């Protein structure tokens, strides 16, 4: 019997003061995007309108941001990595980041002032590649640790960007602690998208970096004639990406915020677990996390992100791997004139979730709870492409993790 989707409505949002999201406001995100625009590799990634899929699922519209085109790195993570590293360098130089566009940051003058910096991080692949790429662009060094079970292809892609990289025998959260330890011992800098007590500035900057994607999506929706989506579905690992998107749209729409849903893998559902307990405190998932959604295999929530998610999210979802696999196949094999989206495991889970609950009558109560119907206009984010091409083909060609939902 296949594993089922689990869900928990947010009962914490009405308790106490809501988290401050001013640091994710449109005004701040314009500053962030201006920084990203200074990179010669910058182009706006597409927001793909899936009219035929929406019609098939009896929905008003489905719009998915395709981050496989971001900076040529096949994933969104470089947005947070590049902005946080630049903010760190700006702080060291006692300058505003608006004074330090890309051309200035790579100058011999800046390197002479700062000397050689080594940036440490832990990653399943995408974040580490973004850090390695940014460090290489800025003529600095990087050291990257990956959790056990990580893809060899993702490791090699990180090394190609000039990083010293290796796969450890630890889970993701243990690899984070290893990276932090070595950074402290060598006077390096840890660049991680999760936060803990005493380590909050850099995770905040990373979340702001992700805001470029949210700002682009807002403007692109308006170009499609959509002033506000009715729903936003966001996948989550430590919760930094989800909280960045959630915080931005909460800042834009205030009390009229779209229904927002957080989706995690069953084996690493720390946010869902926290919502089930419902006392407002983040809970951890420990041990091995054998999900195909490698980018979401994180057991310890970002404390900054958690405060935003518990304040503004509508529901928390725990999904088995077959949901992500189905999302990959649906997006990669579009209906009629819909545009193909090559989405990796972590990027496709929300699309798989939507398709499942709209088709499978077992989830009709969840569909009703989330107010999904023919008027719904859905915003999704495909945060990665086929960053592990072999596994992508295993799923989309050979049917790995297959569980059919279209029976007609």
One Martini backbone bead per residue (centre of mass of N, CA, C, O) as a GRO file, in nm:
protein
  408
    1UNK     BB    1   0.095   0.037   0.023
    2UNK     BB    2   0.072   0.357  -0.014
    3UNK     BB    3   0.155   0.643   0.091
    4UNK     BB    4   0.024   0.916   0.258
    5UNK     BB    5  -0.113   1.210   0.291
    6UNK     BB    6  -0.053   1.477   0.517
    7UNK     BB    7  -0.233   1.707   0.748
    8UNK     BB    8  -0.212   2.057   0.891
    9UNK     BB    9  -0.355   2.295   1.039
   10UNK     BB   10  -0.312   2.623   1.142
   11UNK     BB   11  -0.317   2.708   1.505
   12UNK     BB   12  -0.086   2.952   1.547
   13UNK     BB   13  -0.164   3.232   1.399
   14UNK     BB   14  -0.361   3.338   1.651
   15UNK     BB   15  -0.097   3.336   1.834
   16UNK     BB   16   0.001   3.619   1.882
   17UNK     BB   17   0.253   3.772   1.735
   18UNK     BB   18   0.358   3.851   1.434
   19UNK     BB   19   0.589   3.835   1.217
   20UNK     BB   20   0.833   4.014   1.078
   21UNK     BB   21   0.837   4.134   0.710
   22UNK     BB   22   1.005   4.391   0.623
   23UNK     BB   23   1.270   4.241   0.505
   24UNK     BB   24   1.045   4.140   0.257
   25UNK     BB   25   0.982   4.375   0.102
   26UNK     BB   26   0.956   4.540  -0.188
   27UNK     BB   27   1.176   4.744  -0.132
   28UNK     BB   28   1.396   4.534  -0.059
   29UNK     BB   29   1.371   4.355  -0.322
   30UNK     BB   30   1.472   4.571  -0.518
   31UNK     BB   31   1.759   4.575  -0.406
   32UNK     BB   32   1.824   4.281  -0.456
   33UNK     BB   33   1.773   4.277  -0.763
   34UNK     BB   34   1.983   4.491  -0.836
   35UNK     BB   35   2.215   4.312  -0.762
   36UNK     BB   36   2.157   4.075  -0.955
   37UNK     BB   37   2.162   4.256  -1.216
   38UNK     BB   38   2.483   4.301  -1.205
   39UNK     BB   39   2.493   4.036  -1.330
   40UNK     BB   40   2.558   3.900  -1.641
   41UNK     BB   41   2.362   3.633  -1.581
   42UNK     BB   42   2.107   3.791  -1.568
   43UNK     BB   43   1.771   3.658  -1.570
   44UNK     BB   44   1.451   3.613  -1.603
   45UNK     BB   45   1.247   3.382  -1.502
   46UNK     BB   46   0.993   3.186  -1.582
   47UNK     BB   47   0.633   3.201  -1.598
   48UNK     BB   48   0.434   2.926  -1.621
   49UNK     BB   49   0.140   2.860  -1.813
   50UNK     BB   50  -0.107   2.597  -1.725
   51UNK     BB   51  -0.393   2.563  -1.882
   52UNK     BB   52  -0.444   2.253  -1.931
   53UNK     BB   53  -0.399   2.157  -1.643
   54UNK     BB   54  -0.613   2.333  -1.511
   55UNK     BB   55  -0.850   2.213  -1.669
   56UNK     BB   56  -0.806   1.914  -1.582
   57UNK     BB   57  -0.830   2.016  -1.259
   58UNK     BB   58  -1.039   2.242  -1.222
   59UNK     BB   59  -0.895   2.532  -1.268
   60UNK     BB   60  -0.808   2.871  -1.316
   61UNK     BB   61  -0.482   2.840  -1.246
   62UNK     BB   62  -0.131   2.772  -1.343
   63UNK     BB   63   0.180   2.887  -1.188
   64UNK     BB   64   0.535   2.841  -1.277
   65UNK     BB   65   0.849   2.875  -1.153
   66UNK     BB   66   1.153   2.849  -1.353
   67UNK     BB   67   1.476   2.777  -1.201
   68UNK     BB   68   1.656   2.632  -1.427
   69UNK     BB   69   1.760   2.936  -1.541
   70UNK     BB   70   1.955   3.017  -1.308
   71UNK     BB   71   2.267   3.122  -1.393
   72UNK     BB   72   2.321   2.824  -1.513
   73UNK     BB   73   2.246   2.623  -1.233
   74UNK     BB   74   1.948   2.481  -1.209
   75UNK     BB   75   1.890   2.693  -0.960
   76UNK     BB   76   1.801   2.920  -0.691
   77UNK     BB   77   2.029   2.936  -0.460
   78UNK     BB   78   2.219   3.170  -0.568
   79UNK     BB   79   2.059   3.407  -0.458
   80UNK     BB   80   2.138   3.367  -0.154
   81UNK     BB   81   2.444   3.326  -0.174
   82UNK     BB   82   2.526   3.594  -0.316
   83UNK     BB   83   2.394   3.797  -0.119
   84UNK     BB   84   2.531   3.706   0.148
   85UNK     BB   85   2.823   3.747   0.062
   86UNK     BB   86   2.795   4.046  -0.010
   87UNK     BB   87   2.699   4.140   0.271
   88UNK     BB   88   2.948   4.051   0.421
   89UNK     BB   89   3.149   4.228   0.262
   90UNK     BB   90   3.010   4.498   0.324
   91UNK     BB   91   3.046   4.484   0.629
   92UNK     BB   92   3.356   4.472   0.628
   93UNK     BB   93   3.359   4.759   0.454
   94UNK     BB   94   3.134   4.958   0.544
   95UNK     BB   95   2.895   4.905   0.331
   96UNK     BB   96   2.666   4.932   0.096
   97UNK     BB   97   2.547   4.714  -0.136
   98UNK     BB   98   2.481   4.945  -0.350
   99UNK     BB   99   2.810   4.991  -0.376
  100UNK     BB  100   2.831   4.655  -0.467
  101UNK     BB  101   2.861   4.547  -0.739
  102UNK     BB  102   2.997   4.307  -0.919
  103UNK     BB  103   3.240   4.470  -1.041
  104UNK     BB  104   3.340   4.558  -0.759
  105UNK     BB  105   3.375   4.278  -0.612
  106UNK     BB  106   3.600   4.173  -0.841
  107UNK     BB  107   3.805   4.360  -0.760
  108UNK     BB  108   4.124   4.425  -0.655
  109UNK     BB  109   4.053   4.626  -0.435
  110UNK     BB  110   3.871   4.437  -0.264
  111UNK     BB  111   4.066   4.200  -0.229
  112UNK     BB  112   4.284   4.365  -0.081
  113UNK     BB  113   4.105   4.445   0.165
  114UNK     BB  114   4.006   4.134   0.241
  115UNK     BB  115   4.129   3.912   0.107
  116UNK     BB  116   4.116   3.579   0.186
  117UNK     BB  117   3.818   3.382   0.161
  118UNK     BB  118   3.643   3.116   0.336
  119UNK     BB  119   3.363   2.929   0.240
  120UNK     BB  120   3.122   2.753   0.426
  121UNK     BB  121   2.925   2.444   0.365
  122UNK     BB  122   2.609   2.278   0.347
  123UNK     BB  123   2.478   2.015   0.115
  124UNK     BB  124   2.293   1.855  -0.153
  125UNK     BB  125   2.395   2.094  -0.396
  126UNK     BB  126   2.268   2.378  -0.476
  127UNK     BB  127   2.391   2.561  -0.259
  128UNK     BB  128   2.689   2.479  -0.300
  129UNK     BB  129   2.705   2.572  -0.594
  130UNK     BB  130   2.638   2.869  -0.538
  131UNK     BB  131   2.881   2.922  -0.351
  132UNK     BB  132   3.106   2.833  -0.543
  133UNK     BB  133   3.039   3.029  -0.773
  134UNK     BB  134   3.062   3.292  -0.613
  135UNK     BB  135   3.348   3.261  -0.508
  136UNK     BB  136   3.474   3.241  -0.790
  137UNK     BB  137   3.374   3.515  -0.899
  138UNK     BB  138   3.516   3.664  -0.628
  139UNK     BB  139   3.799   3.527  -0.569
  140UNK     BB  140   3.735   3.282  -0.379
  141UNK     BB  141   3.668   3.039  -0.133
  142UNK     BB  142   3.552   2.684  -0.095
  143UNK     BB  143   3.364   2.464   0.137
  144UNK     BB  144   3.201   2.138   0.090
  145UNK     BB  145   2.933   1.961   0.250
  146UNK     BB  146   2.787   1.633   0.228
  147UNK     BB  147   2.558   1.411   0.263
  148UNK     BB  148   2.468   1.114   0.280
  149UNK     BB  149   2.370   1.008  -0.046
  150UNK     BB  150   2.480   1.187  -0.239
  151UNK     BB  151   2.532   1.306  -0.544
  152UNK     BB  152   2.790   1.278  -0.765
  153UNK     BB  153   2.707   1.494  -0.968
  154UNK     BB  154   2.677   1.725  -0.763
  155UNK     BB  155   2.966   1.717  -0.666
  156UNK     BB  156   3.105   1.775  -0.942
  157UNK     BB  157   2.964   2.052  -0.988
  158UNK     BB  158   3.104   2.187  -0.748
  159UNK     BB  159   3.400   2.136  -0.831
  160UNK     BB  160   3.378   2.299  -1.104
  161UNK     BB  161   3.363   2.577  -0.920
  162UNK     BB  162   3.631   2.531  -0.711
  163UNK     BB  163   3.570   2.343  -0.485
  164UNK     BB  164   3.593   2.192  -0.176
  165UNK     BB  165   3.456   1.858  -0.193
  166UNK     BB  166   3.230   1.636   0.008
  167UNK     BB  167   3.117   1.323   0.128
  168UNK     BB  168   2.965   1.225   0.402
  169UNK     BB  169   2.845   1.028   0.706
  170UNK     BB  170   2.608   1.238   0.726
  171UNK     BB  171   2.368   1.434   0.786
  172UNK     BB  172   2.275   1.744   0.724
  173UNK     BB  173   2.289   1.869   1.015
  174UNK     BB  174   2.575   1.757   1.072
  175UNK     BB  175   2.714   1.904   0.834
  176UNK     BB  176   2.665   2.186   0.939
  177UNK     BB  177   2.834   2.155   1.199
  178UNK     BB  178   3.097   2.097   1.052
  179UNK     BB  179   3.119   2.362   0.894
  180UNK     BB  180   3.117   2.548   1.144
  181UNK     BB  181   3.368   2.432   1.282
  182UNK     BB  182   3.576   2.485   1.048
  183UNK     BB  183   3.531   2.787   1.028
  184UNK     BB  184   3.623   2.855   1.316
  185UNK     BB  185   3.913   2.717   1.303
  186UNK     BB  186   3.991   2.900   1.015
  187UNK     BB  187   3.850   3.181   0.982
  188UNK     BB  188   3.588   3.146   0.849
  189UNK     BB  189   3.269   3.121   0.660
  190UNK     BB  190   2.936   3.063   0.725
  191UNK     BB  191   2.691   2.950   0.467
  192UNK     BB  192   2.357   2.935   0.585
  193UNK     BB  193   1.991   2.866   0.566
  194UNK     BB  194   2.020   2.835   0.871
  195UNK     BB  195   1.919   2.896   1.210
  196UNK     BB  196   2.069   3.016   1.518
  197UNK     BB  197   2.194   3.096   1.797
  198UNK     BB  198   2.406   3.359   1.677
  199UNK     BB  199   2.283   3.277   1.370
  200UNK     BB  200   2.120   3.532   1.155
  201UNK     BB  201   2.220   3.716   0.928
  202UNK     BB  202   2.278   3.523   0.689
  203UNK     BB  203   1.996   3.388   0.669
  204UNK     BB  204   1.854   3.655   0.611
  205UNK     BB  205   2.004   3.718   0.343
  206UNK     BB  206   1.917   3.466   0.196
  207UNK     BB  207   1.615   3.523   0.202
  208UNK     BB  208   1.637   3.785   0.046
  209UNK     BB  209   1.755   3.661  -0.212
  210UNK     BB  210   1.488   3.500  -0.282
  211UNK     BB  211   1.306   3.757  -0.347
  212UNK     BB  212   1.352   3.790  -0.649
  213UNK     BB  213   1.155   3.562  -0.729
  214UNK     BB  214   0.896   3.690  -0.606
  215UNK     BB  215   0.897   3.958  -0.761
  216UNK     BB  216   0.883   3.840  -1.040
  217UNK     BB  217   0.616   3.683  -1.002
  218UNK     BB  218   0.432   3.921  -0.945
  219UNK     BB  219   0.478   4.067  -1.217
  220UNK     BB  220   0.399   3.824  -1.401
  221UNK     BB  221   0.109   3.793  -1.306
  222UNK     BB  222   0.019   4.077  -1.399
  223UNK     BB  223   0.079   4.016  -1.702
  224UNK     BB  224  -0.165   3.789  -1.681
  225UNK     BB  225  -0.396   3.935  -1.490
  226UNK     BB  226  -0.287   3.874  -1.186
  227UNK     BB  227  -0.313   4.029  -0.879
  228UNK     BB  228  -0.392   3.749  -0.718
  229UNK     BB  229  -0.340   3.473  -0.572
  230UNK     BB  230  -0.510   3.225  -0.397
  231UNK     BB  231  -0.243   3.037  -0.412
  232UNK     BB  232   0.047   2.902  -0.226
  233UNK     BB  233   0.305   2.666  -0.299
  234UNK     BB  234   0.561   2.534  -0.064
  235UNK     BB  235   0.856   2.409  -0.025
  236UNK     BB  236   1.045   2.227   0.246
  237UNK     BB  237   1.309   2.225   0.470
  238UNK     BB  238   1.404   2.457   0.678
  239UNK     BB  239   1.225   2.724   0.544
  240UNK     BB  240   1.353   2.966   0.386
  241UNK     BB  241   1.206   2.979   0.120
  242UNK     BB  242   0.914   2.976   0.223
  243UNK     BB  243   0.946   3.230   0.406
  244UNK     BB  244   1.025   3.429   0.186
  245UNK     BB  245   0.765   3.404   0.023
  246UNK     BB  246   0.561   3.446   0.249
  247UNK     BB  247   0.670   3.722   0.349
  248UNK     BB  248   0.632   3.881   0.091
  249UNK     BB  249   0.318   3.834   0.052
  250UNK     BB  250   0.243   3.945   0.331
  251UNK     BB  251   0.350   4.230   0.270
  252UNK     BB  252   0.169   4.289   0.022
  253UNK     BB  253  -0.136   4.177   0.144
  254UNK     BB  254  -0.162   4.104   0.428
  255UNK     BB  255  -0.476   4.004   0.529
  256UNK     BB  256  -0.499   3.922   0.199
  257UNK     BB  257  -0.363   3.660   0.187
  258UNK     BB  258  -0.290   3.390   0.052
  259UNK     BB  259  -0.317   3.071   0.043
  260UNK     BB  260  -0.080   2.877   0.236
  261UNK     BB  261   0.145   2.595   0.155
  262UNK     BB  262   0.335   2.341   0.319
  263UNK     BB  263   0.585   2.117   0.172
  264UNK     BB  264   0.690   1.783   0.265
  265UNK     BB  265   0.866   1.519   0.346
  266UNK     BB  266   0.806   1.256   0.542
  267UNK     BB  267   1.126   1.212   0.637
  268UNK     BB  268   1.135   1.567   0.685
  269UNK     BB  269   0.875   1.683   0.877
  270UNK     BB  270   0.928   1.937   1.087
  271UNK     BB  271   0.694   2.139   1.038
  272UNK     BB  272   0.459   1.947   1.061
  273UNK     BB  273   0.529   1.850   1.345
  274UNK     BB  274   0.503   2.131   1.474
  275UNK     BB  275   0.201   2.172   1.394
  276UNK     BB  276   0.082   1.931   1.544
  277UNK     BB  277   0.160   2.028   1.825
  278UNK     BB  278   0.111   2.364   1.837
  279UNK     BB  279   0.314   2.553   2.044
  280UNK     BB  280   0.536   2.719   1.845
  281UNK     BB  281   0.759   2.507   1.835
  282UNK     BB  282   1.027   2.370   1.711
  283UNK     BB  283   1.088   2.059   1.543
  284UNK     BB  284   1.265   1.757   1.513
  285UNK     BB  285   1.443   1.554   1.274
  286UNK     BB  286   1.607   1.246   1.283
  287UNK     BB  287   1.835   1.094   1.110
  288UNK     BB  288   1.743   0.941   0.850
  289UNK     BB  289   1.648   1.077   0.501
  290UNK     BB  290   1.509   0.872   0.245
  291UNK     BB  291   1.463   1.091   0.018
  292UNK     BB  292   1.437   1.220  -0.307
  293UNK     BB  293   1.422   1.508  -0.162
  294UNK     BB  294   1.716   1.635  -0.102
  295UNK     BB  295   1.652   1.952  -0.059
  296UNK     BB  296   1.441   1.852   0.197
  297UNK     BB  297   1.657   1.690   0.392
  298UNK     BB  298   1.550   1.841   0.680
  299UNK     BB  299   1.527   1.852   1.054
  300UNK     BB  300   1.597   2.174   1.107
  301UNK     BB  301   1.470   2.462   1.160
  302UNK     BB  302   1.447   2.779   1.079
  303UNK     BB  303   1.386   3.016   1.314
  304UNK     BB  304   1.297   3.250   1.133
  305UNK     BB  305   1.109   3.096   0.941
  306UNK     BB  306   0.914   2.976   1.150
  307UNK     BB  307   0.782   3.241   1.243
  308UNK     BB  308   0.651   3.295   0.968
  309UNK     BB  309   0.497   3.026   0.914
  310UNK     BB  310   0.323   3.031   1.180
  311UNK     BB  311   0.185   3.315   1.107
  312UNK     BB  312   0.085   3.261   0.772
  313UNK     BB  313   0.010   2.979   0.738
  314UNK     BB  314  -0.239   2.737   0.667
  315UNK     BB  315  -0.064   2.469   0.587
  316UNK     BB  316   0.066   2.131   0.648
  317UNK     BB  317   0.266   1.899   0.453
  318UNK     BB  318   0.300   1.537   0.404
  319UNK     BB  319   0.509   1.368   0.160
  320UNK     BB  320   0.558   1.134  -0.053
  321UNK     BB  321   0.761   1.048  -0.318
  322UNK     BB  322   0.539   0.997  -0.540
  323UNK     BB  323   0.454   1.293  -0.566
  324UNK     BB  324   0.714   1.403  -0.691
  325UNK     BB  325   0.730   1.207  -0.931
  326UNK     BB  326   0.462   1.297  -1.059
  327UNK     BB  327   0.544   1.592  -1.099
  328UNK     BB  328   0.774   1.540  -1.298
  329UNK     BB  329   0.595   1.403  -1.518
  330UNK     BB  330   0.385   1.626  -1.564
  331UNK     BB  331   0.586   1.862  -1.637
  332UNK     BB  332   0.749   1.682  -1.863
  333UNK     BB  333   0.432   1.612  -1.982
  334UNK     BB  334   0.252   1.806  -2.142
  335UNK     BB  335  -0.042   1.962  -2.233
  336UNK     BB  336  -0.034   2.033  -2.536
  337UNK     BB  337   0.061   2.381  -2.511
  338UNK     BB  338   0.216   2.337  -2.283
  339UNK     BB  339   0.496   2.392  -2.101
  340UNK     BB  340   0.787   2.264  -2.032
  341UNK     BB  341   0.906   2.127  -1.708
  342UNK     BB  342   1.214   2.081  -1.559
  343UNK     BB  343   1.184   1.890  -1.261
  344UNK     BB  344   1.282   1.818  -0.972
  345UNK     BB  345   1.200   1.674  -0.682
  346UNK     BB  346   1.168   1.944  -0.516
  347UNK     BB  347   1.021   2.113  -0.751
  348UNK     BB  348   0.755   1.897  -0.794
  349UNK     BB  349   0.574   1.841  -0.537
  350UNK     BB  350   0.344   2.052  -0.567
  351UNK     BB  351   0.230   1.947  -0.834
  352UNK     BB  352   0.169   1.661  -0.730
  353UNK     BB  353  -0.023   1.750  -0.506
  354UNK     BB  354  -0.239   1.891  -0.670
  355UNK     BB  355  -0.314   1.657  -0.856
  356UNK     BB  356  -0.398   1.457  -0.636
  357UNK     BB  357  -0.628   1.623  -0.482
  358UNK     BB  358  -0.799   1.675  -0.754
  359UNK     BB  359  -0.845   1.353  -0.818
  360UNK     BB  360  -0.849   1.224  -0.535
  361UNK     BB  361  -1.118   1.142  -0.330
  362UNK     BB  362  -0.958   1.098  -0.062
  363UNK     BB  363  -0.896   1.438  -0.077
  364UNK     BB  364  -1.163   1.615  -0.055
  365UNK     BB  365  -1.128   1.748   0.225
  366UNK     BB  366  -0.869   1.900   0.156
  367UNK     BB  367  -0.977   2.056  -0.083
  368UNK     BB  368  -1.192   2.204   0.087
  369UNK     BB  369  -1.006   2.326   0.303
  370UNK     BB  370  -0.833   2.485   0.063
  371UNK     BB  371  -1.027   2.602  -0.157
  372UNK     BB  372  -1.040   2.414  -0.420
  373UNK     BB  373  -1.118   2.531  -0.755
  374UNK     BB  374  -1.225   2.690  -1.050
  375UNK     BB  375  -1.099   2.975  -0.909
  376UNK     BB  376  -0.815   2.886  -0.883
  377UNK     BB  377  -0.488   3.052  -0.837
  378UNK     BB  378  -0.171   2.908  -0.885
  379UNK     BB  379   0.141   2.917  -0.707
  380UNK     BB  380   0.462   2.802  -0.818
  381UNK     BB  381   0.796   2.640  -0.746
  382UNK     BB  382   1.065   2.550  -0.949
  383UNK     BB  383   1.379   2.517  -0.790
  384UNK     BB  384   1.457   2.280  -1.002
  385UNK     BB  385   1.608   2.076  -1.204
  386UNK     BB  386   1.823   1.831  -1.345
  387UNK     BB  387   2.066   1.785  -1.113
  388UNK     BB  388   1.998   1.465  -1.158
  389UNK     BB  389   1.977   1.311  -1.451
  390UNK     BB  390   1.956   1.010  -1.380
  391UNK     BB  391   1.714   1.034  -1.187
  392UNK     BB  392   1.522   1.172  -1.377
  393UNK     BB  393   1.507   0.927  -1.572
  394UNK     BB  394   1.410   0.716  -1.371
  395UNK     BB  395   1.137   0.862  -1.335
  396UNK     BB  396   1.042   0.954  -1.637
  397UNK     BB  397   1.119   0.676  -1.791
  398UNK     BB  398   1.109   0.422  -1.557
  399UNK     BB  399   0.909   0.479  -1.296
  400UNK     BB  400   1.007   0.581  -1.044
  401UNK     BB  401   0.788   0.606  -0.790
  402UNK     BB  402   0.523   0.485  -0.892
  403UNK     BB  403   0.181   0.645  -0.879
  404UNK     BB  404  -0.115   0.643  -0.998
  405UNK     BB  405  -0.385   0.904  -1.070
  406UNK     BB  406  -0.461   0.853  -1.367
  407UNK     BB  407  -0.752   0.651  -1.462
  408UNK     BB  408  -0.908   0.758  -1.728
   0.00000   0.00000   0.00000
